[in-house]
């Protein structure tokens, strides 16, 4: 049997106490799922940890929370267990160590990506072109060749998708699979899109203290919605380029630019707001071990959105070339970091929600590997 980490053992101890108490069984999706089990394998605990959305309601309601001798702190313990889960299932296997210093790695990759993009741009481009205003159709590609831009984008994004798919495959095997069926899939999809659990029972979650608020839900929706708008802008721009032969930069009121502009605005609001919440929230139910990585990835998302909007503002000036390299460097670094950062949370949580939706429909809990 594989060696069990101290975090797994502590999560099991706390779940066994919670399963005996059951005061919080109506608080979120975790506790009904917990109540379906009498024993907790490592796979079960990974499933419950990824089902947890960090609302902190159980911590503020718990009579056994610190300073009680039982020291029950589910939000902090599950946050650390999630991080261990991501590291354990990272692909390639050796890259799981990147999670141990997640914040440092995110910062280093971002800086390296920007540096390489800037150096490559300067090395390839005539200074007379790089520093002069480029206007009209194909202006971006006169600074950074289209083939190079596409090659780097496809390579980094393709790697991210492959690595995350392999990690999800490993996670599914370890937790016993997510199951299937149309009704569970529909419920899980609605939970993901609406972020229903971040709304508590309609009154919100304990975002800052023991009071209820919808702040984190709104900010998560702004960040997720902004990200998807930017993705839609990229897809639309690709269709414009390859289907209609309409090359960037496009007019300000065009669909790709409008999608990207509003996506960037919402991403900045969501990322900055979530960082602010992490600064001012009650530190009791928060794990300090995971904060560095969370701040780093939120900061990177903010910078990607900010440089995208700045690129739009200076695209007809001599600053466009350097701003384009800066923005693309951050984007490519983000792609490479996706499988080793908090971004995998969305994938693993989706799997946990799908499994939970199936279990609620009367199926026995799926056996998970220990």
Secondary structure, 3 states (H helix, E strand, C coil): CCCCCHHHHHHHHHHHHHHHHCCCCCCCHHHHHHHCCCCCCHHHHHHHHHHCCCCCHHHHHCCCCCCCCCCCCHHHHHHHHHHHHHHHCCCCHHHHHHHHHHHHHHHHHHHHHHHHHHHHHHHHCCHHHHCCCCCCCCHHHHHCCHHHHHHHHHHHHHHHHHHHHHHHHHHHHHHCCCCCCHHHHHHHHHHHHHCHHHHCCCCCECCCCCCCECHHHHHHHHHHHHHHHHHHHHHHHHHHHHHHCCCCCCCCCCHHHHHHHHHHHHHHHHHHHHHHHHHHCCCCCCCHHHHHHHHHHHHHHHHHHHHHHHHHHHCCCCCHHHHHHHHHHHHHHHHHHHHHCCCHHHHHHHHHHHHHHHHHCCCCCCCCCC
